[in-house]
Amino acid sequence: MLDGTRKPTNERGSLTGLERPLSIRPDPDLIVRIPPGSREEREYIARVVLTDWLGLEIAFEQGPAGSVGLRVPDAAGPIVSVPDLVFGSTDTGWRSAILPRKGTCQFAPLDTLLADGRSLARQVPLLFGGSGLAAEDADGGLVVGHDVFGVAFFYLAGCDDFLATSRDSFDRQLFNGSFPDLTGTIDEPVVDYLVDHLWLILSRSVPRLRRRRANYRPWVTHDVDHMLSWMSLSSYLTAHAIVGDLVRRRSPGLAVRRGLSRLRHSPVLQGLDPYDTFEFLMDASEGIGARSSFFFLLGGPSPVDYANDVTSASARRLFARIRERGHEIGLHGSAASNDKPGVLREQLFDLWSAAGASGSTPQGWGGRQHYLTWNAPATWRAWAAAGLAYDSSVAFQERAGFRAGTCRPFPAFDLERREQLQIEERPLVIMDGTLWVRMGLSRRESMDLSKRLAERCRESAGTLTLLWHNSFLTSRRDRSWYLELLDAVRP
């Protein structure tokens, strides 16, 4: 944009705003000249990169094959050209993209211009045949050395997941053999780097362009698999957990609290449940100027879909307290609901009714799939059809980092129907179980990795999405470490 900034429109805190406001100027800042083929895909990713993220008003025109041209309205030819390597000239060109063999991806230096005006040099992989070298064309315009739009689309639309054949028993793509694994980029928001590089070139070519302001923020979320230990754990599982408290965790006090929590109807024993950490979590988020988003699991057919009784008096008191303190309630869709809009809609309305929320329908609600059972594009399509406003399931169980190649929220795209969906993806970056269980990191190693990922999000003026389960904070040591983590990633 040439002046001013635009604010997101989603009433529950949309980070990008799926409904774009009208242009503040009758003329576009840039005209995007797109090659033949894949028109829907090309227009979608150009709007995400140039309008949603950089804040520029754009229009489209047909151009020749070979590159995407960016020009200002008063110029005949493109001032910047971006190579067209992923899409090619067909509507399904991205399906033919050749993935690199693991360990063979070459990296090259990349200059970027951040949202705060700082310049920063990066190392990025040469993907899909990009040269990595910016050059001047015969007409005096600049040719970018990376297929910024193609790479961004491949990451954001979930092409890697869509094409993957290596999957687990929950039909989740495995990290091993995935695009971030093959390219060695799971720790880097590669798409953000490429967009910041494109902005550097655009700002030098058209100095009057103004980028939308953006600020880093941590978004603290909590998947509530077990609202209270007595609610979702059987007597057998409770006994098993008590043995673990005594033998593995060496915490007799926790074992006593867990056992007494079964006597849930006694007012004297209220507050002893080891999973009742909600006040602590809200205090911790408020301490860094954030708010917590609690995503509640309502049960389901899978053995891992623990049944929380959201109609119980304990649940209703908790919902009232969350609303009273200004934090958020959302849905934790059951593991097998990831492609079932009817099931998701039923769970959403059951939760919304139990939570005593205002309005005739749950407007602006979002959440995350249990066990991160996300598939592109089926899960986004199901969530959008169920009336949910955002999802935050895009992450690998096995590795923390940037599965979507970005820490910036973005509107989802349906690869099969070739259309943008009315739902926003807020990619997950760090999960407690990933650090401590899947990756097997020590507390110090987990803290070091979390700090590095947070710094990448700061540099990109993006969102560090954290997931910490209320049931992962049963000891003083756990809670102390969590407070240290939040202090390290604060704005």
N, C-alpha and C positions, 0 to 999 in steps of 0.2 A: 504494500500500500504506500501511498505517497504522503499521507499524514494521518495522525490519529491511530487508535487501536480499536479492536472489536472485542466484545466480551462474549464468553460462552453463554448459551441460552438455557441449558438444562437446569431445572430448578433444584435438583439434588446434587449439584456440584459437578456437572459434566466438565471434563478437563479440556475438551476441544469444542464441543457443541456440534451436534450432527445437523442441525438446521442452520444453514448459513444465513446471516443477515444480508439485507440488500447491500449492494455496492455503495460505498460512500462517494463514488465518482461515477459519472455516466460512462466513462471510457475505462477500459482495462489498463492495468499497469503493464501487463505482458500479453502478447498473443502467442499461443503455443501451436506450432505447426507440426501436426502429427502425421507419421507415415501411414500407408495403407495397412488395413488389418487390425484386429484387436482394439477397435475404437472404444468400446465400453471400458476395457481394462486400462487403456492409455488415459482416457479422460478421468477415470477414478483416481489413478495414482498421481496424475498431475495436480488434481484438486487437493489431495491430501498433502503433498509436498509443498506446493506453491501457495495454496490458499489457507488450508487448515494450520499448517505449521509456520510458514513464512509470512502469511498475512497479505499476500498479493492478490489483487483481482485479476482474473485471467479470462481470455476467450480463446476459442479454438478455430483453426483452419486446417484444411487438408494440405499436406506437403508431400514431397517425394520420399521414396524409400531410402533407408540408410542411416537417418539420424532424426532426432527430435529438435526442431529449431525454436528458439525463444527470441522474439523480437518485440520492440516497443512499437506502439501504434503508428508513430510518425517515421518509421524506418521500413524500407522495402524488404531488406534481407535480414536474416537472423543475426543477432549480436553474439549469441551463444548457441552452440550445437552440442547435443548430447548423443553419443553413439547408440544405435538401436541394435542391441546384441541379443537380448532375451526374447523379445516378441517376434522379431523377423517380420514376414509379410503375411502371416496367416492368423486366423482368430484363435488358434490353439498353439501358437509358437512357443509359449512358455513351457508346454509339456515336453518339448524336445530339448530343453536346456541341458547341457552336458555338465554333470557334477564332477568335481575334481576327485582324484584318488587321495586318500588320507595322507597327509604329510607332504604333498607335492605342491600345495598352493604357495605361490610366490607373493611376497609382500613388497610394497613400495611406499615411500614417504608421501604424505598428503598434507597440504596446508589447508587449514580451516579457519573460518571467522565465526566466533561464537556469538550467541545472542546478546551477551553483555559487551560486545565490541572487541574482545581480546582475540588475538591470533594464536593458534596452537597447531603445532606439527604433530601428525599422527603417522602410524604405520598401518596400512590397510591392505587386504588381499586383492589381487588382480582376479576378479570374478568374471566368468563367462567370456573371456577373451579381451577384457579391457587392457589397454596399454599402460594406464596410470599416468600418462604424460599429457598435459594440456599444451595445445599448440595453436598457432594462428592460421586461419584458412586463407584462401586466395582473395577473399573479399574483405579481409581485415577483422572478421569475427573470431571468437575463441572456440576451440573444439575441446570439450572436456574429455579426459582420458578414462572415464568410468561411465558405464551405463547406469546412471543414477536412478532413473525411473524404473528400468527393468529390474535392477537388483532390489530396489525398495518394494516393488510389487511382489517379487518372488518371496521375500520375507513376510511382508504384511498380510498378503492374501492366504498364507498357509500352504503355498505350493509344495513345499518340502513334505509336509504332513500328508497332503492329498496324494502324492506320488509314492509315499513310503510303503514298503511291503514288510519291513521288519517291525513287528508289533508285539505287545505283551498280551496277557490273558484278558486285560481290560480294553483291548483294542487301542492302546496308546502307542504312538510312535516311540521307539527306543532312542535314547540319546546316541548310543553307539551306532555310527553309520549315518547319522543325521547331517544336514547341511552345516550347522554350526560345529559339529564334531569334525567333519571332513576338512573344513576350512580353518579350524582352530580359532574360532571367533566367539565362542560362547561368553567370554569375559568382556567383550567389546560391543557397544551399540553401533555396529558398522553402518547401518542405514543413517543414523544421526550424523556420523562423520561425513558421509557422502553428501548429505543435505547441507551441512555447514560448509563443505568445500564448494558446492554449487552456489551458495550464498556469497562466498568470497568472490567468485568470478562475476556473479551478477552485480554485486555492489561496486566492483571496480569498473565494470562496463557501463553501468547506469547509476552513477553516484546518487541521483535523486531518489532512488528507491529506498523505502523504509521498512525494516523488518518488524513484525509483531513482537512486542515485548513478552518475555517468558521468564519464569523463575523456577528454580529447583524447589521441589517439595517432597517430603516423605509422606506416603499414604500408608497408614497403619491398619491392617486388616486382620481379622481373627475368624477362622473357620471353627464353628462351634459343633464339633462332632459329638461331644459329650457335654451337654449343658451342666448337668450335675452327675456325679458318679453313680448315684442310686437310680437315676432316671434311665440310663442307657446301658448299664452294665448288669448282667445277671449276677446272682449270688456266687456262681462258680467263677466268673471272671473277676468279681470283686475279691474273692479269696485268692485267686492267682495273683492279682495286683498287690495284695497285702504281703504275700510271700516275697514278691519282688521288692517291696518297700523294705523288708527286713534283711533280705540276703544281698540283693544287688545294689539298692540305693542306701542301705544301712541307715534307715531312718525310722526308728520305732514310733516317733511322734506322728509321722505321716501315716504309718500303718494304723495307729489308733484313730486318727481323724477319719481315715477311709472307712474303718469298721463302724464307727459311731454314725457316719453319714447315712448308713442304712436305716437308722432310727429317725427318719426324716420328718416324722410328724411331731416330734418333740420340739417345742419352741426354745427350750434350753440349748438344744444342739444346733440350732440354725447358725450358719456361718462357718461350720467346721468342715464342710465338704471341700476336699482338696481341689476340685475343679471350679469352685466358686471364686474365681479371680477377677471378676468383671469390674469391680470398683477399682482394684489395683490397675487394671489395664486402662481404664478411662483416666485415672489420675496420671498415669505415665504418659499417655498421649497428650493430655492437656499441658503437661510439664514441658513439652517441646513445641507447644502452639499448634498441635494437630488434633484431629478427632479420630476415634476408632470406628471402624465399620465391622459389625458383627454379622456373619453369615451363618444362619441356623439350618442344620440338617433335620429333616422331619422323618427320616426313615425311608425304607424302600425294600424291594425284593432281594437285594444282594445281602449276603451275610455281613458286609462291611458298612451297610447303611443303618447305622445305629439310630434307634427311635427315640427322639426327644419329644416329650409330651408338652407341646407348646400351649396347650389349653390348661395346664396345671396352674395352681395359685402361685407357685414359685416362678414359673415362666412369666406369668402376667406381671408380677412384681418387678421382675428383671426388665421386661420390655418397657414398663413405665419409667423405670429408673434411667434406662438408656435414652429414652426420648427426653426426659426431664433435663438431662445433662447435655443434650445437644449432639449426641453421637448417632450413628446410623445403624439401622437394622436392614439386613438383606438376606437373600436366599442362598443356601448351600444345596444345590441340586443333587439328588441322589445319583449314585454312580452310574446306573443304567438309564438315566433320564436324558442323557446328552443329545439324543436325537428324537426325543418324544415331546413335542410342544404341549400336548394335552396333559401329560403327567406334570410337566414343569408348571403349567398354568394352574393346575389343581394345588400343587404344593405352594405356589406363590400366594394364591388366594387364601389358603388355610393359614399361612403364616401372617399375612396381612390382616386377616380377621382376628386372629389371636393377639396380635400386637396392638390392636385398638387404634390403628392409624386413621388419620382423617382422610376424607374424600370418598368418592363412590367407587373408585378403582385405584390400584396401587401404581401411582404415577412416579416414574423416575427410579423405580427400584432396580437393583442389580444384584450381582453376587458372583459365585464361583462354583464350578462343578466339583463334587466330592471326588477325591482321588485324582483330580485334574483329568477327568475323562473327557478330553476335548478332541474333536475331529473337525477338520476343515472340509467343507463349509457347514456340515450338518449341525454342529452344536450352535454356531452363530444363528443359523436359520431357525432352529428350534427356539432359542432364547428370544429372538426377535418376534416370532409368531406367538410366543407366550406372553408378550407384552413387557418383557424386561428391557431396561434401557442400556445396561452395560454388562459386560462379562470380564472376569479377570482370571481366566483359566489357562492362558497361554504361557506355559513353562514346562520344563522337564522335571519329572520327579527326581531324576538322578543327578542333576547338576543345576546349581544356582547360576544366574546370569541372564543373558539377553536372547532368548529363543526367537523372538520376533525381530531381532536386530535393532530394536529401538527401546527407549524408555519413555517415549511419548505416546499418549493415547491416540487412537485412530479409529475411523469408522470401518466396520468389517465389510468384506466383499465376498459374494457367493460365486465361487469358481464354476459351479455347474450351471447356474442360471445367468451368470455373467451380469450381475447387477450389484450395486451397493446396497447393503442392508441397513435398516434403521436400528442399529445397535452399535455401541462403542466398545472397543477392546482396550482394556487397561492392563498391559502385560505384567505378569508377576515376575519379580526379580529374585527375591530371597524368601525361602521358606525354612522354618526351623528344622523339620524332619529331613530336609535335603542336606542341610549342613551337618547335622549330628548323626543321622542314621545312614542315609544313602551315600554321602561322600565320606563319612567316617572321620570328620575333622574334629580336632580338639577345640576347646573353647577359645584358645588363643588363635588358632588357625581360622576358626569361624569368624572371629572378630576382624582379623586382618583382611580376609576376603570380603567381608561385608563393607569394610571401609573403602576398599578399592572399587567395589561396584557402586557405592554411594558417590565416590568422587567422579566416576564416569557420568553418573546422572547429574551431578552438579554442573559439570562442564557442558553437558548438553542441555542445561536448563529444563530437564525432564522430571519425571516422577519416579522415585524409588518406591516401588510397591513391596511392602513387607507383609508376610503372613506368619503370625505367631498364634498357635492354638492356646486357648485358655487352659487346656489340660496339660500343657508343657511347662507350667509354672508352679509346680507343687512344692518346691523347696525354697528356702531363703536364698540359697546360692543361685538357683534358676532365676529368681526375680531380680537379684542384684545384677546378674550378668545382662539381663534384658534391659534394665535401666541404663547400664553402661552402653549397650548397643544403641538405644534411642539417643543418648547424648552424643554418640559419635556420628549419627546420621542426621542430626537436627538441621533445620534450614540455616 
